[in-house]
Amino acid sequence: AQSVAQPEDQVNVAEGNPLTVKCTYSVSGNPYLFWYVQYPNRGLQFLLKYITGDNLVKGSYGFEAEFNKSQTSFHLKKPSALVSDSALYFCAVRAVMEYGNKLVFGAGTILRVKS
Amino acid sequence: ETGVTQTPRHLVMGMTNKKSLKCEQHLGHNAMYWYKQSAKKPLELMFVYNFKEQTENNSVPSRFSPECPNSSHLFLHLHTLQPEDSALYLCASSRGTGGEETQYFGPGTRLLVL
């Protein structure tokens, strides 16, 4: 089955410290991977994606993610967390279906950054 | 903002009501999507339209009826809903339905069915 796992329901980090939000995937074919963020009462905002090329992908708001094919992971990282980064983060992977492509989303990880 | 708008933002309806959700995208995209987001569950893809043609109906009950009159507008018509249909309904759009395309989401409609 094509799926995404976000093993942590919640990640807590102090402001100024580095943060990591984990994501692992299982797909057939080449993985296309995405990270989205959702603030309260808002829709999902696109952060970054990996399609091909450099394994380290840089995105919005200082976030980056590293594609690791051998570990089937695509962890989201930021060198120095801000309180305003507190939100719900979703990892997603392109799944190839009989009728086309669809995005399969993880269950989400709540990030809490404390000052 | 992402260029995808949704109205209304909040909706309360009884199980016998009929209502419609509206989505509009200003990005020049050709594909539009409806998703359902329930508490503590992954996003569920409901419908996909590409160039106004429905390309996917993800086993959604018939009490949800989508309509896509053009590539910029998408509706979700609701009738005889159940309390378990209460959720955040998200609309998204993308240039196409290729796997590398980024989907851009609207702010959602928070639906409560009484």
Chai-1 contact restraints between the chains, C-beta under 6 A:
chainA,res_idxA,chainB,res_idxB,connection_type,confidence,min_distance_angstrom,max_distance_angstrom,comment,restraint_id
A,Y32,B,G99,contact,1.0,0.0,6.0,A-B,restraint_1
A,Y32,B,E100,contact,1.0,0.0,6.0,A-B,restraint_2
A,R42,B,P107,contact,1.0,0.0,6.0,A-B,restraint_3
A,G43,B,L90,contact,1.0,0.0,6.0,A-B,restraint_4
A,G43,B,F105,contact,1.0,0.0,6.0,A-B,restraint_5
A,G43,B,G106,contact,1.0,0.0,6.0,A-B,restraint_6
A,G43,B,P107,contact,1.0,0.0,6.0,A-B,restraint_7
A,G43,B,G108,contact,1.0,0.0,6.0,A-B,restraint_8
A,L44,B,F105,contact,1.0,0.0,6.0,A-B,restraint_9
A,F46,B,T102,contact,1.0,0.0,6.0,A-B,restraint_10
A,I51,B,E100,contact,1.0,0.0,6.0,A-B,restraint_11
A,R94,B,G99,contact,1.0,0.0,6.0,A-B,restraint_12
A,G100,B,T97,contact,1.0,0.0,6.0,A-B,restraint_13
A,N101,B,T97,contact,1.0,0.0,6.0,A-B,restraint_14
A,N101,B,G99,contact,1.0,0.0,6.0,A-B,restraint_15
A,K102,B,L45,contact,1.0,0.0,6.0,A-B,restraint_16
A,F105,B,P42,contact,1.0,0.0,6.0,A-B,restraint_17
A,F105,B,L43,contact,1.0,0.0,6.0,A-B,restraint_18
A,A107,B,P42,contact,1.0,0.0,6.0,A-B,restraint_19
